[in-house]
Amino acid sequence: TVTKFDFTSLESEKKLKVPHMGWNCVQDRDCIADESLSEQNRFYFVHSFHVNCKDESDVEWTANHGYEFPCAVRRGNIRGVQFHPEKSHRFGVSFFRKFIEDTCA
């Protein structure tokens, strides 16, 4: 399912902006990240919604915008990402390189 970001349940008085725009670090769940980027996987996001996976094993990466959400998913040979690798500078280039290597392997 897909859900719009909702911060009504956050205790903080400061509500985060939607859409979520800008750079954000992601947490790797043993996926296609380049090991050289493992300390700082940063990608560019522009979105108001996020996916909710029924099966947690489909989640490869998560990010946090008020709360943790899946930002990269995979089931079999199908992959999807919430961020924009093409706008993510060297992190995006590394992502594409590793994605191609994994796809062609």
All heavy atoms as an XYZ file, in Angstrom:
870
protein
N       0.831     -1.183      0.000
C       0.000      0.000      0.000
C       0.875      1.245      0.000
O       2.041      1.187      0.385
C      -0.932      0.027      1.221
O      -0.132      0.009      2.406
C      -1.889     -1.148      1.217
N       0.297      2.343     -0.394
C       1.010      3.616     -0.433
C       0.301      4.584      0.506
O      -0.924      4.660      0.522
C       1.061      4.170     -1.868
C       1.724      5.533     -1.910
C       1.783      3.192     -2.791
N       1.093      5.326      1.291
C       0.556      6.220      2.306
C       1.192      7.599      2.181
O       2.395      7.709      1.965
C       0.892      5.679      3.713
O       0.423      4.342      3.817
C       0.289      6.524      4.803
N       0.397      8.636      2.354
C       0.936      9.992      2.406
C       1.600     10.186      3.769
O       1.123      9.656      4.776
C      -0.171     11.023      2.220
C       0.354     12.438      2.119
C      -0.717     13.401      1.681
C      -0.070     14.767      1.487
N      -0.976     15.709      0.884
N       2.709     10.922      3.801
C       3.344     11.213      5.080
C       2.336     11.882      6.006
O       1.619     12.797      5.608
C       4.551     12.145      4.899
C       5.797     11.421      4.510
C       6.263     11.481      3.209
C       6.508     10.670      5.429
C       7.411     10.813      2.838
C       7.651      9.995      5.066
C       8.106     10.069      3.770
N       2.284     11.412      7.247
C       1.343     11.926      8.234
C       2.093     12.107      9.546
O       2.574     11.136     10.131
C       0.188     10.944      8.416
C      -0.822     11.416      9.446
O      -0.750     12.576      9.891
O      -1.687     10.605      9.804
N       2.198     13.345      9.985
C       2.957     13.648     11.195
C       2.055     14.022     12.365
O       2.531     14.534     13.377
C       3.956     14.774     10.917
C       4.885     14.458      9.786
C       4.903     15.233      8.642
C       5.728     13.363      9.844
C       5.753     14.943      7.594
C       6.585     13.056      8.802
C       6.598     13.853      7.677
N       0.764     13.761     12.274
C      -0.156     14.147     13.347
C       0.130     13.411     14.650
O      -0.144     13.940     15.719
C      -1.624     13.896     12.937
O      -1.769     12.532     12.550
C      -2.033     14.807     11.799
N       0.705     12.231     14.573
C       0.967     11.466     15.793
C       2.337     11.766     16.399
O       2.655     11.269     17.470
C       0.862      9.969     15.506
O       1.862      9.576     14.595
N       3.137     12.596     15.747
C       4.454     12.933     16.298
C       4.297     13.845     17.502
O       3.444     14.737     17.514
C       5.326     13.625     15.245
C       5.770     12.779     14.069
C       6.655     13.617     13.143
C       6.535     11.552     14.524
N       5.112     13.627     18.508
C       5.042     14.431     19.722
C       5.660     15.808     19.539
O       5.337     16.738     20.246
C       5.726     13.694     20.868
C       4.997     12.437     21.273
C       5.698     11.707     22.397
O       6.556     12.313     23.067
O       5.387     10.532     22.609
N       6.561     15.928     18.574
C       7.260     17.185     18.346
C       6.278     18.275     17.911
O       5.342     18.019     17.165
C       8.323     16.990     17.264
O       8.843     18.230     16.867
N       6.502     19.486     18.383
C       5.670     20.600     17.957
C       5.983     20.997     16.518
O       5.138     21.525     15.817
C       5.893     21.801     18.879
C       5.336     21.589     20.259
C       5.567     22.793     21.139
O       5.790     23.904     20.611
O       5.512     22.627     22.364
N       7.211     20.740     16.103
C       7.626     21.092     14.744
C       7.252     19.954     13.798
O       7.789     18.861     13.879
C       9.135     21.341     14.690
C       9.624     21.727     13.325
C      11.120     21.904     13.301
C      11.580     22.180     11.886
N      13.031     22.178     11.793
N       6.334     20.221     12.910
C       5.931     19.223     11.921
C       6.833     19.344     10.697
O       7.181     20.445     10.284
C       4.466     19.425     11.516
C       3.504     19.349     12.677
C       3.542     18.010     13.371
C       2.547     17.960     14.513
N       2.788     16.944     15.459
N       7.195     18.212     10.134
C       8.049     18.206      8.956
C       7.239     18.566      7.722
O       6.034     18.338      7.661
C       8.693     16.832      8.794
C       9.601     16.432      9.947
C      10.031     14.981      9.797
C      10.829     17.329      9.998
N       7.926     19.098      6.721
C       7.263     19.521      5.500
C       7.000     18.347      4.570
O       7.757     17.391      4.509
C       8.115     20.561      4.775
C       8.201     21.875      5.515
C       8.975     22.887      4.726
C       9.046     24.193      5.496
N       9.747     25.226      4.766
N       5.909     18.454      3.861
C       5.564     17.521      2.799
C       5.295     18.387      1.581
O       4.534     19.340      1.675
C       4.316     16.690      3.179
C       3.890     15.795      2.034
C       4.587     15.868      4.439
N       5.935     18.117      0.457
C       6.719     16.922      0.173
C       8.083     16.928      0.861
O       8.626     17.980      1.177
C       6.885     16.952     -1.345
C       6.763     18.383     -1.726
C       5.842     19.001     -0.721
N       8.578     15.733      1.086
C       9.926     15.501      1.602
C      10.873     15.781      0.442
O      10.889     15.053     -0.536
C      10.008     14.050      2.071
C      11.383     13.577      2.411
N      11.767     12.283      2.158
C      12.444     14.184      2.977
C      13.009     12.117      2.570
N      13.437     13.260      3.067
N      11.626     16.874      0.537
C      12.540     17.267     -0.541
C      13.931     17.468      0.018
O      14.099     18.098      1.053
C      12.087     18.578     -1.191
C      10.820     18.468     -1.980
S      10.337     20.037     -2.720
C      11.661     20.283     -3.883
N      14.910     16.922     -0.696
C      16.298     17.142     -0.333
C      17.044     15.851     -0.079
O      16.555     14.760     -0.336
N      18.243     16.017      0.442
C      19.136     14.892      0.704
C      18.743     14.198      1.993
O      18.370     14.842      2.964
C      20.575     15.382      0.811
C      21.099     15.879     -0.490
C      21.016     17.156     -0.979
C      21.746     15.103     -1.487
N      21.581     17.210     -2.215
C      22.042     15.974     -2.556
C      22.097     13.768     -1.590
C      22.690     15.533     -3.712
C      22.747     13.335     -2.732
C      23.036     14.209     -3.776
N      18.855     12.862      1.964
C      18.566     12.087      3.155
C      19.463     10.854      3.152
O      19.733     10.280      2.098
C      17.099     11.668      3.183
C      16.607     11.307      4.566
O      17.389     11.036      5.460
N      15.299     11.283      4.739
N      19.903     10.462      4.320
C      20.698      9.240      4.453
C      19.762      8.045      4.496
O      18.650      8.135      4.998
C      21.533      9.282      5.728
S      22.806     10.548      5.698
N      20.231      6.931      3.964
C      19.445      5.697      3.979
C      20.199      4.636      4.757
O      21.424      4.669      4.850
C      19.116      5.204      2.544
C      18.338      6.257      1.779
C      20.359      4.812      1.791
N      19.447      3.706      5.321
C      20.032      2.598      6.047
C      19.944      1.359      5.161
O      18.880      1.025      4.654
C      19.278      2.353      7.368
C      19.477      3.445      8.395
C      18.756      4.736      8.050
O      17.579      4.732      7.716
N      19.464      5.849      8.125
N      21.058      0.713      4.997
C      21.189     -0.437      4.106
C      20.732     -1.704      4.820
O      21.101     -1.960      5.947
C      22.663     -0.564      3.711
C      22.908     -1.571      2.633
O      22.016     -2.368      2.323
O      24.023     -1.564      2.094
N      19.934     -2.489      4.144
C      19.518     -3.804      4.655
C      20.055     -4.878      3.721
O      19.297     -5.608      3.091
C      18.002     -3.902      4.755
C      17.424     -3.057      5.860
C      16.015     -3.474      6.123
N      15.430     -2.667      7.166
C      14.167     -2.728      7.495
N      13.346     -3.528      6.864
N      13.703     -1.977      8.456
N      21.393     -4.938      3.588
C      22.066     -5.959      2.792
C      21.580     -5.964      1.346
O      21.126     -6.965      0.818
C      21.869     -7.346      3.397
C      22.777     -8.381      2.732
O      23.897     -8.010      2.331
O      22.359     -9.542      2.611
N      21.671     -4.795      0.707
C      21.209     -4.725     -0.673
C      22.338     -4.316     -1.592
O      23.460     -4.734     -1.410
C      20.011     -3.801     -0.787
S      20.392     -2.105     -0.371
N      22.049     -3.479     -2.577
C      23.004     -3.232     -3.644
C      23.914     -2.034     -3.378
O      24.545     -1.529     -4.292
C      22.283     -3.045     -4.985
C      21.389     -1.812     -4.954
C      21.494     -4.279     -5.346
C      20.803     -1.472     -6.295
N      24.013     -1.594     -2.151
C      24.862     -0.447     -1.854
C      26.321     -0.770     -2.096
O      26.782     -1.873     -1.869
C      24.675     -0.017     -0.396
N      27.036      0.218     -2.564
C      28.475      0.101     -2.744
C      29.111      0.161     -1.365
O      28.837      1.054     -0.583
C      28.962      1.269     -3.612
C      30.422      1.170     -3.971
O      31.200      0.620     -3.164
O      30.784      1.650     -5.042
N      29.990     -0.784     -1.056
C      30.606     -0.823      0.276
C      31.335      0.466      0.607
O      31.413      0.866      1.753
C      31.552     -2.015      0.382
C      30.827     -3.339      0.408
C      31.781     -4.513      0.449
O      32.991     -4.301      0.604
O      31.296     -5.645      0.322
N      31.884      1.153     -0.408
C      32.608      2.394     -0.153
C      31.669      3.494      0.346
O      32.113      4.482      0.897
C      33.334      2.861     -1.412
O      32.400      3.215     -2.414
N      30.368      3.321      0.164
C      29.400      4.323      0.603
C      28.677      3.911      1.870
O      27.772      4.590      2.310
C      28.357      4.562     -0.501
C      28.888      5.049     -1.837
C      27.731      5.174     -2.818
C      29.606      6.365     -1.704
N      29.075      2.799      2.454
C      28.308      2.228      3.557
C      28.161      3.183      4.739
O      27.190      3.096      5.464
C      28.934      0.918      4.019
O      30.238      1.140      4.481
N      29.121      4.089      4.948
C      29.008      4.993      6.083
C      28.040      6.141      5.819
O      27.528      6.739      6.733
C      30.383      5.575      6.421
C      31.339      4.553      6.970
C      32.672      5.173      7.302
O      32.746      6.394      7.496
O      33.650      4.429      7.354
N      27.802      6.456      4.531
C      27.004      7.645      4.249
C      26.264      7.493      2.923
O      26.565      8.162      1.962
C      27.914      8.868      4.205
C      27.178     10.175      4.230
C      28.140     11.335      4.233
O      29.298     11.204      3.867
N      27.666     12.488      4.636
N      25.300      6.612      2.870
C      24.460      6.472      1.682
C      23.478      7.627      1.660
O      22.520      7.637      2.422
C      23.689      5.141      1.718
C      24.583      3.975      1.448
O      25.374      3.999      0.517
N      24.458      2.939      2.248
N      23.717      8.616      0.792
C      22.849      9.798      0.733
C      22.241      9.894     -0.654
O      22.948      9.829     -1.650
C      23.638     11.068      1.013
C      24.151     11.158      2.393
C      24.964     12.416      2.619
N      25.149     13.166      1.390
C      25.140     14.489      1.309
N      24.976     15.218      2.369
N      25.321     15.097      0.156
N      20.933     10.092     -0.679
C      20.232     10.195     -1.948
C      19.255     11.358     -1.902
O      18.853     11.804     -0.826
C      19.506      8.888     -2.267
C      20.458      7.764     -2.533
C      20.874      6.935     -1.514
C      20.968      7.558     -3.805
C      21.776      5.911     -1.750
C      21.875      6.538     -4.050
C      22.271      5.717     -3.021
N      18.867     11.822     -3.089
C      17.975     12.967     -3.200
C      16.526     12.495     -3.313
O      16.195     11.676     -4.154
C      18.343     13.818     -4.420
C      17.647     15.145     -4.410
C      18.116     16.181     -3.615
C      16.503     15.351     -5.169
C      17.458     17.399     -3.579
C      15.845     16.565     -5.140
C      16.331     17.586     -4.346
O      15.686     18.779     -4.311
N      15.670     13.034     -2.451
C      14.262     12.655     -2.392
C      13.370     13.838     -2.782
O      13.659     14.979     -2.442
C      13.873     12.255     -0.960
C      14.432     10.946     -0.501
C      15.744     10.847     -0.061
C      13.644      9.808     -0.487
C      16.264      9.633      0.379
C      14.149      8.594     -0.053
C      15.461      8.509      0.381
N      12.280     13.548     -3.466
C      11.193     14.496     -3.708
C       9.921     13.658     -3.736
O       9.620     13.014     -4.734
C      11.347     15.250     -5.051
C      10.170     16.204     -5.246
C      12.658     15.996     -5.123
N       9.180     13.628     -2.630
C       7.976     12.808     -2.579
C       7.105     13.173     -1.383
O       7.579     13.729     -0.401
C       8.327     11.314     -2.541
C       9.098     10.912     -1.321
N       8.618     10.005     -0.425
C      10.299     11.322     -0.839
C       9.497      9.845      0.553
N      10.516     10.634      0.331
N       5.831     12.846     -1.504
C       4.863     13.078     -0.434
C       4.307     11.776      0.121
O       3.621     11.776      1.134
C       3.682     13.917     -0.952
O       4.133     15.168     -1.404
N       4.594     10.672     -0.568
C       4.045      9.366     -0.208
C       5.173      8.371     -0.006
O       6.296      8.577     -0.479
C       3.117      8.852     -1.322
C       1.905      9.700     -1.531
C       1.967     10.841     -2.313
C       0.695      9.354     -0.946
C       0.848     11.636     -2.514
C      -0.428     10.140     -1.143
C      -0.351     11.281     -1.929
N       4.869      7.280      0.665
C       5.828      6.186      0.822
C       5.084      4.866      0.786
O       3.878      4.799      1.054
C       6.651      6.327      2.110
C       5.828      6.285      3.351
N       5.456      5.104      3.950
C       5.286      7.276      4.098
C       4.733      5.370      5.028
N       4.605      6.680      5.133
N       5.795      3.823      0.452
C       5.204      2.495      0.363
C       5.235      1.831      1.739
O       6.100      2.129      2.570
C       5.954      1.638     -0.690
C       7.364      1.305     -0.230
C       5.212      0.373     -1.013
N       4.277      0.966      1.983
C       4.250      0.115      3.177
C       4.258     -1.321      2.677
O       3.320     -1.739      2.005
C       2.986      0.354      4.005
C       2.925      1.757      4.528
O       3.786      2.184      5.268
N       1.920      2.508      4.120
N       5.305     -2.051      2.973
C       5.434     -3.428      2.480
C       4.719     -4.397      3.405
O       4.914     -4.361      4.622
C       6.902     -3.825      2.373
S       7.758     -2.947      1.080
N       3.931     -5.254      2.819
C       3.257     -6.300      3.577
C       4.294     -7.294      4.102
O       4.185     -7.791      5.216
C       2.252     -7.020      2.677
C       1.246     -7.861      3.411
C       0.287     -8.529      2.455
C      -0.963     -7.714      2.299
N      -2.001     -8.410      1.532
N       5.302     -7.563      3.282
C       6.370     -8.499      3.638
C       7.653     -7.709      3.896
O       8.252     -7.152      2.976
C       6.574     -9.497      2.505
C       7.557    -10.600      2.837
O       8.295    -10.477      3.846
O       7.603    -11.579      2.081
N       8.081     -7.630      5.154
C       9.272     -6.864      5.533
C      10.538     -7.329      4.811
O      11.486     -6.562      4.657
C       9.495     -6.930      7.046
C       8.601     -6.005      7.812
C       8.891     -4.533      7.548
O      10.071     -4.133      7.536
O       7.920     -3.796      7.321
N      10.567     -8.578      4.359
C      11.758     -9.067      3.654
C      11.912     -8.406      2.284
O      12.966     -8.502      1.669
C      11.715    -10.594      3.511
O      10.670    -10.979      2.639
N      10.899     -7.702      1.796
C      10.990     -6.969      0.530
C      11.722     -5.639      0.693
O      12.127     -5.026     -0.289
C       9.591     -6.692     -0.037
C       8.867     -7.946     -0.474
O       9.528     -8.972     -0.729
O       7.618     -7.897     -0.557
N      11.898     -5.179      1.918
C      12.535     -3.881      2.175
C      14.051     -4.045      2.172
O      14.595     -4.841      2.937
C      12.070     -3.292      3.522
C      12.784     -1.977      3.805
C      10.566     -3.118      3.542
N      14.730     -3.271      1.294
C      16.188     -3.306      1.249
C      16.808     -2.120      1.981
O      17.818     -2.259      2.642
C      16.675     -3.305     -0.197
C      16.433     -4.613     -0.897
C      17.152     -4.695     -2.211
O      17.000     -3.778     -3.037
O      17.889     -5.670     -2.405
N      16.231     -0.932      1.801
C      16.729      0.278      2.459
C      15.576      0.998      3.116
O      14.430      0.923      2.672
C      17.339      1.251      1.445
C      18.660      0.893      0.883
C      19.468     -0.155      1.236
C      19.323      1.575     -0.164
N      20.598     -0.144      0.476
C      20.540      0.899     -0.397
C      19.031      2.681     -0.940
C      21.457      1.301     -1.360
C      19.945      3.086     -1.895
C      21.150      2.404     -2.103
N      15.916      1.710      4.170
C      14.945      2.591      4.811
C      15.551      3.983      4.936
O      16.771      4.150      4.884
C      14.543      2.090      6.213
O      15.696      2.064      7.047
C      13.884      0.719      6.141
N      14.694      4.970      5.088
C      15.114      6.339      5.364
C      14.201      6.853      6.470
O      13.235      6.182      6.856
C      15.010      7.205      4.115
N      14.513      8.032      6.971
C      13.703      8.595      8.036
C      13.301     10.019      7.670
O      14.147     10.844      7.343
C      14.479      8.582      9.348
C      13.580      8.895     10.522
O      12.961      9.943     10.583
N      13.511      7.961     11.449
N      12.028     10.271      7.694
C      11.479     11.623      7.549
C      10.342     11.719      8.558
O       9.181     11.477      8.253
C      10.978     11.869      6.124
C      10.535     13.281      5.888
N      11.388     14.352      5.987
C       9.314     13.802      5.579
C      10.725     15.474      5.737
N       9.461     15.160      5.491
N      10.719     11.949      9.799
C       9.750     11.942     10.891
C       9.561     10.560     11.477
O       9.353     10.393     12.663
N       9.630      9.561     10.641
C       9.581      8.151     11.031
C      10.231      7.341      9.921
O      10.404      7.817      8.801
C       8.151      7.681     11.307
C       7.142      7.980     10.219
C       6.969      7.112      9.130
C       6.345      9.116     10.287
C       6.037      7.388      8.142
C       5.412      9.389      9.308
C       5.253      8.528      8.239
O       4.332      8.796      7.263
N      10.613      6.120     10.248
C      11.286      5.258      9.277
C      10.290      4.774      8.225
O       9.158      4.426      8.553
C      11.921      4.065      9.989
C      12.755      3.197      9.075
C      13.425      2.064      9.814
O      12.721      1.109     10.173
O      14.641      2.154     10.015
N      10.732      4.787      6.959
C       9.897      4.279      5.871
C      10.788      3.548      4.864
O      11.976      3.841      4.745
C       9.128      5.417      5.183
C      10.014      6.412      4.478
C      10.313      6.267      3.131
C      10.552      7.491      5.151
C      11.128      7.167      2.479
C      11.377      8.403      4.520
C      11.669      8.245      3.171
N      10.245      2.572      4.141
C      11.014      1.871      3.115
C      11.315      2.821      1.957
O      10.424      3.517      1.472
C      10.092      0.746      2.645
C       9.060      0.609      3.708
C       8.915      1.966      4.318
N      12.576      2.868      1.522
C      12.911      3.713      0.373
C      13.518      2.911     -0.771
O      13.763      3.460     -1.841
C      13.806      4.869      0.779
S      15.431      4.384      1.351
N      13.768      1.621     -0.569
C      14.201      0.723     -1.642
C      13.634     -0.654     -1.335
O      13.761     -1.152     -0.224
C      15.726      0.666     -1.734
N      12.979     -1.225     -2.333
C      12.350     -2.532     -2.158
C      12.783     -3.467     -3.272
O      13.199     -3.034     -4.345
C      10.802     -2.424     -2.132
C      10.346     -1.628     -0.923
C      10.271     -1.806     -3.408
N      12.674     -4.757     -2.993
C      13.045     -5.758     -3.982
C      12.278     -7.046     -3.725
O      12.165     -7.494     -2.588
C      14.537     -6.052     -3.911
C      14.978     -7.109     -4.891
C      16.452     -7.360     -4.776
N      16.901     -8.241     -5.822
C      18.155     -8.589     -6.008
N      19.082     -8.117     -5.213
N      18.483     -9.393     -6.975
N      11.753     -7.603     -4.792
C      11.159     -8.930     -4.741
C      11.583     -9.623     -6.026
O      11.238     -9.195     -7.118
C       9.648     -8.881     -4.648
C       9.072    -10.317     -4.662
C       7.625    -10.366     -4.420
N       7.387    -10.188     -2.985
C       6.188    -10.298     -2.453
N       5.150    -10.540     -3.190
N       6.044    -10.135     -1.153
N      12.370    -10.690     -5.869
C      12.903    -11.382     -7.044
C      13.771    -10.441     -7.861
O      14.665     -9.801     -7.329
N      13.467    -10.325     -9.151
C      14.275     -9.443     -9.997
C      13.614     -8.076    -10.191
O      14.018     -7.312    -11.064
C      14.548    -10.107    -11.350
C      13.278    -10.338    -12.151
O      12.182    -10.193    -11.642
N      13.442    -10.710    -13.399
N      12.629     -7.738     -9.373
C      11.962     -6.436     -9.459
C      12.453     -5.567     -8.313
O      12.438     -5.978     -7.149
C      10.433     -6.588     -9.396
C       9.958     -7.420    -10.582
C       9.761     -5.221     -9.356
C       8.498     -7.777    -10.529
N      12.890     -4.352     -8.668
C      13.391     -3.405     -7.666
C      12.702     -2.070     -7.838
O      12.335     -1.683     -8.946
C      14.895     -3.191     -7.835
C      15.708     -4.357     -7.378
C      17.173     -4.007     -7.467
N      17.934     -4.971     -6.723
C      19.125     -5.403     -7.085
N      19.683     -4.953     -8.176
N      19.761     -6.279     -6.349
N      12.560     -1.349     -6.741
C      12.017     -0.004     -6.796
C      12.673      0.859     -5.736
O      13.036      0.360     -4.676
N      12.860      2.137     -6.064
C      13.439      3.071     -5.100
C      12.564      4.310     -5.011
O      11.907      4.698     -5.975
C      14.891      3.472     -5.459
C      15.811      2.263     -5.397
C      14.977      4.135     -6.817
N      12.546      4.919     -3.840
C      11.755      6.113     -3.588
C      12.519      7.377     -3.952
O      11.924      8.399     -4.218
C      11.384      6.144     -2.107
C      10.456      7.267     -1.735
C       9.055      7.071     -2.257
O       8.487      6.024     -2.059
N       8.512      8.053     -2.924
N      13.829      7.322     -3.968
C      14.670      8.487     -4.211
C      14.997      8.605     -5.698
O      14.594      7.778     -6.510
C      15.959      8.394     -3.382
C      16.668      7.081     -3.522
C      17.537      6.848     -4.567
C      16.457      6.063     -2.599
C      18.186      5.639     -4.708
C      17.102      4.841     -2.722
C      17.972      4.637     -3.783
N      15.741      9.648     -6.033
C      16.141      9.911     -7.420
C      17.636      9.650     -7.583
O      18.446     10.541     -7.334
C      15.820     11.355     -7.795
C      14.365     11.623     -7.905
N      13.687     11.494     -9.083
C      13.451     11.992     -6.970
C      12.417     11.781     -8.881
N      12.241     12.072     -7.603
N      18.016      8.439     -8.019
C      19.452      8.172     -8.181
C      20.098      9.095     -9.207
O      21.260      9.473     -9.068
C      19.523      6.710     -8.625
C      18.147      6.218     -8.740
C      17.200      7.283     -8.335
N      19.345      9.487    -10.234
C      19.903     10.337    -11.292
C      20.236     11.739    -10.801
O      20.997     12.460    -11.442
C      18.942     10.403    -12.488
C      17.744     11.302    -12.314
C      16.614     10.761    -11.452
O      16.717      9.645    -10.902
O      15.593     11.472    -11.329
N      19.717     12.121     -9.632
C      19.990     13.439     -9.050
C      20.872     13.329     -7.812
O      21.053     14.300     -7.100
C      18.682     14.131     -8.671
C      17.822     14.456     -9.859
C      16.582     15.208     -9.429
C      15.762     15.533    -10.641
N      15.279     16.877    -10.667
N      21.400     12.149     -7.561
C      22.090     11.880     -6.297
C      23.602     11.846     -6.415
O      24.283     11.147     -5.662
C      21.562     10.566     -5.696
O      20.200     10.693     -5.390
N      24.155     12.575     -7.381
C      25.595     12.780     -7.520
C      26.345     11.442     -7.507
O      25.913     10.495     -8.139
C      26.060     13.743     -6.429
C      27.435     14.303     -6.624
N      27.911     14.703     -7.837
C      28.434     14.516     -5.741
C      29.144     15.152     -7.702
N      29.491     15.048     -6.437
N      27.450     11.376     -6.797
C      28.285     10.160     -6.826
C      27.590      8.959     -6.188
O      27.855      7.815     -6.539
C      29.638     10.405     -6.161
C      29.604     10.699     -4.693
C      31.010     11.044     -4.169
N      30.968     11.410     -2.791
C      31.185     10.565     -1.787
N      31.458      9.307     -2.029
N      31.135     10.976     -0.544
N      26.669      9.215     -5.273
C      25.926      8.123     -4.648
C      25.011      7.454     -5.681
O      24.878      6.243     -5.721
C      25.113      8.634     -3.463
C      25.956      9.351     -2.443
C      26.005     10.726     -2.416
C      26.715      8.633     -1.533
C      26.790     11.388     -1.481
C      27.508      9.279     -0.591
C      27.548     10.667     -0.580
N      24.378      8.263     -6.516
C      23.526      7.741     -7.572
C      24.316      6.987     -8.627
O      23.888      5.928     -9.102
N      25.485      7.511     -8.998
C      26.341      6.826     -9.977
C      26.755      5.468     -9.435
O      26.695      4.460    -10.144
C      27.582      7.681    -10.328
C      28.578      6.887    -11.148
C      27.163      8.949    -11.059
N      27.151      5.431     -8.184
C      27.536      4.168     -7.556
C      26.350      3.207     -7.503
O      26.499      2.007     -7.752
C      28.078      4.420     -6.153
O      28.430      3.212     -5.545
N      25.165      3.733     -7.198
C      23.961      2.917     -7.159
C      23.704      2.282     -8.531
O      23.472      1.079     -8.641
C      22.760      3.774     -6.747
C      21.442      3.061     -6.863
C      20.981      2.276     -5.836
C      20.678      3.173     -8.017
C      19.772      1.608     -5.937
C      19.472      2.511     -8.135
C      19.019      1.728     -7.097
N      23.760      3.095     -9.591
C      23.524      2.571    -10.945
C      24.577      1.541    -11.338
O      24.269      0.515    -11.940
C      23.498      3.697    -11.975
C      22.198      4.453    -12.008
C      22.187      5.838    -11.926
C      20.988      3.799    -12.133
C      21.001      6.542    -11.969
C      19.791      4.483    -12.178
C      19.800      5.868    -12.096
N      25.835      1.813    -10.995
C      26.919      0.879    -11.330
C      26.678     -0.483    -10.673
O      26.739     -1.527    -11.322
C      28.267      1.457    -10.887
C      29.449      0.585    -11.265
C      30.784      1.219    -10.864
N      30.994      2.444    -11.629
C      31.091      3.670    -11.098
N      30.998      3.832     -9.777
N      31.289      4.729    -11.842
N      26.374     -0.470     -9.380
C      26.136     -1.715     -8.648
C      24.855     -2.399     -9.135
O      24.813     -3.627     -9.263
C      26.049     -1.409     -7.142
C      25.957     -2.627     -6.284
C      27.240     -3.425     -6.284
C      27.129     -4.555     -5.266
N      27.904     -5.702     -5.626
N      23.830     -1.615     -9.458
C      22.577     -2.158     -9.974
C      22.828     -2.912    -11.282
O      22.348     -4.040    -11.472
C      21.587     -1.030    -10.199
C      20.257     -1.472    -10.742
C      19.246     -1.875     -9.881
C      20.003     -1.492    -12.104
C      18.024     -2.286    -10.360
C      18.793     -1.893    -12.590
C      17.794     -2.301    -11.729
N      23.596     -2.321    -12.181
C      23.908     -2.963    -13.465
C      24.744     -4.216    -13.250
O      24.475     -5.254    -13.861
C      24.594     -1.953    -14.417
C      23.586     -0.904    -14.844
C      25.186     -2.681    -15.628
C      24.199      0.295    -15.535
N      25.733     -4.131    -12.369
C      26.562     -5.312    -12.087
C      25.707     -6.455    -11.553
O      25.844     -7.581    -11.988
C      27.646     -4.962    -11.051
C      28.756     -4.097    -11.591
C      29.695     -3.623    -10.488
O      29.536     -4.051     -9.311
O      30.582     -2.816    -10.805
N      24.814     -6.157    -10.627
C      23.949     -7.186    -10.038
C      22.952     -7.740    -11.058
O      22.632     -8.932    -11.048
C      23.178     -6.648     -8.841
C      24.058     -6.441     -7.624
O      25.257     -6.816     -7.664
O      23.562     -5.881     -6.630
N      22.464     -6.883    -11.934
C      21.486     -7.298    -12.934
C      22.116     -8.184    -13.988
O      21.501     -9.150    -14.448
C      20.852     -6.066    -13.603
O      20.252     -5.259    -12.584
C      19.801     -6.457    -14.618
N      23.351     -7.899    -14.356
C      24.030     -8.646    -15.417
C      24.751     -9.881    -14.883
O      25.286    -10.662    -15.677
C      25.017     -7.746    -16.143
S      24.195     -6.394    -17.016
N      24.801    -10.051    -13.590
C      25.523    -11.191    -13.001
C      24.776    -12.485    -13.173
O      23.638    -12.587    -13.404
C      25.772    -10.925    -11.517
